[in-house]
């Protein structure tokens, strides 16, 4: 399981427009071990092979928990938000604690698209 929370950054001391927190919850007896590293999420459309990473900085909080501060430059932030709004697929590359590479891929779907549009509208 993966819990993802995207929110507008309210802490003026952090140079980030938005924060993404990710908490991986491996199930007992799963072939997936603990997550030791992640890369920036890659955003894409289903029909395209073009992958674009969100621009930001990753901080490992604990094993299986990460925080991403999205770049607060106006142009880059607008690009990040446009990708989150317009594209439907997110890939999160990661390294497991046993050294294996893995990736979680998920689609926003219609419910996710509504939630993202509502969130973006409220952040303006």
C-alpha positions as CSV (number, residue, x, y, z in Angstrom):
1,X,0.0,0.0,0.0
2,X,1.0,3.6,-0.5
3,X,-0.5,6.6,1.1
4,X,0.1,9.9,-0.8
5,X,-0.8,13.4,0.5
6,X,-0.3,16.4,-1.7
7,X,-0.8,19.8,-0.1
8,X,0.1,23.4,-0.6
9,X,3.1,24.4,1.4
10,X,2.1,26.6,4.3
11,X,5.5,26.8,5.9
12,X,7.2,30.0,4.6
13,X,10.6,28.7,5.8
14,X,10.5,25.9,3.3
15,X,11.3,26.9,-0.3
16,X,8.6,24.7,-1.8
17,X,5.3,25.5,-3.5
18,X,3.7,22.2,-2.5
19,X,4.6,19.2,-0.4
20,X,4.0,15.5,-1.3
21,X,4.3,13.0,1.5
22,X,4.5,9.3,0.7
23,X,4.3,6.5,3.1
24,X,4.8,3.0,1.9
25,X,3.0,0.3,3.9
26,X,4.5,-3.1,2.9
27,X,2.2,-6.0,3.9
28,X,3.5,-8.8,6.1
29,X,4.9,-11.7,4.1
30,X,5.0,-9.5,1.0
31,X,7.7,-9.9,-1.6
32,X,8.1,-6.1,-1.3
33,X,10.6,-5.2,1.4
34,X,11.1,-1.8,2.9
35,X,11.5,1.1,0.6
36,X,14.9,2.8,1.2
37,X,14.9,5.4,-1.6
38,X,12.5,7.0,-4.1
39,X,13.0,9.1,-7.2
40,X,10.8,12.1,-8.1
41,X,7.4,11.0,-9.5
42,X,7.3,10.7,-13.3
43,X,4.1,12.0,-14.9
44,X,2.7,10.7,-18.2
45,X,-0.3,10.0,-20.3
46,X,-1.3,6.5,-21.1
47,X,-0.8,6.9,-24.9
48,X,2.6,8.6,-24.5
49,X,6.0,7.2,-23.8
50,X,7.1,10.6,-22.7
51,X,7.8,10.7,-18.9
52,X,8.4,14.0,-17.2
53,X,9.5,14.2,-13.6
54,X,8.1,16.6,-11.2
55,X,10.7,19.1,-10.1
56,X,11.5,19.2,-6.4
57,X,13.7,17.8,-3.6
58,X,13.2,14.5,-1.8
59,X,13.8,14.0,1.9
60,X,13.8,10.6,3.5
61,X,11.9,10.9,6.8
62,X,12.2,7.3,7.9
63,X,12.3,3.9,6.3
64,X,9.2,3.8,4.0
65,X,8.4,7.5,4.5
66,X,9.4,10.4,2.2
67,X,8.6,14.0,1.8
68,X,9.0,15.8,-1.6
69,X,9.1,19.6,-1.7
70,X,8.1,20.8,-5.1
71,X,10.1,23.7,-6.6
72,X,8.6,27.1,-5.8
73,X,9.9,28.9,-8.8
74,X,6.8,30.4,-10.5
75,X,7.4,28.8,-13.9
76,X,8.5,25.4,-12.6
77,X,5.7,25.3,-10.1
78,X,3.1,26.1,-12.8
79,X,4.7,23.2,-14.9
80,X,4.4,20.8,-12.0
81,X,0.8,21.7,-11.3
82,X,-0.1,21.5,-15.0
83,X,1.4,18.0,-15.1
84,X,-0.5,16.9,-12.0
85,X,-3.7,18.3,-13.5
86,X,-3.4,17.3,-17.1
87,X,-1.7,13.9,-17.0
88,X,-3.3,10.7,-15.7
89,X,-0.5,8.4,-14.8
90,X,2.2,8.6,-12.1
91,X,5.2,6.4,-11.8
92,X,7.2,6.3,-8.6
93,X,10.6,4.6,-9.1
94,X,12.1,3.3,-5.9
95,X,14.9,1.2,-4.4
96,X,14.0,-1.5,-1.8
97,X,16.1,-2.1,1.2
98,X,17.4,-5.4,-0.3
99,X,18.8,-3.4,-3.3
100,X,16.1,-4.3,-5.8
101,X,14.6,-1.6,-8.0
102,X,10.9,-1.3,-8.2
103,X,8.2,1.1,-9.4
104,X,4.6,1.8,-8.4
105,X,2.4,3.0,-11.2
106,X,-1.1,4.4,-10.7
107,X,-3.7,6.2,-12.7
108,X,-5.7,9.1,-11.3
109,X,-8.9,8.0,-12.8
110,X,-12.0,10.1,-12.9
111,X,-12.3,10.4,-9.1
112,X,-8.6,11.3,-8.8
113,X,-9.0,13.9,-11.6
114,X,-12.0,15.5,-9.7
115,X,-10.0,15.6,-6.5
116,X,-6.9,17.1,-8.2
117,X,-9.0,19.8,-10.0
118,X,-10.8,20.7,-6.7
119,X,-7.5,20.9,-4.8
120,X,-5.8,23.0,-7.5
121,X,-8.8,25.4,-7.6
122,X,-8.7,25.8,-3.8
123,X,-5.0,26.5,-3.8
124,X,-5.3,29.5,-6.2
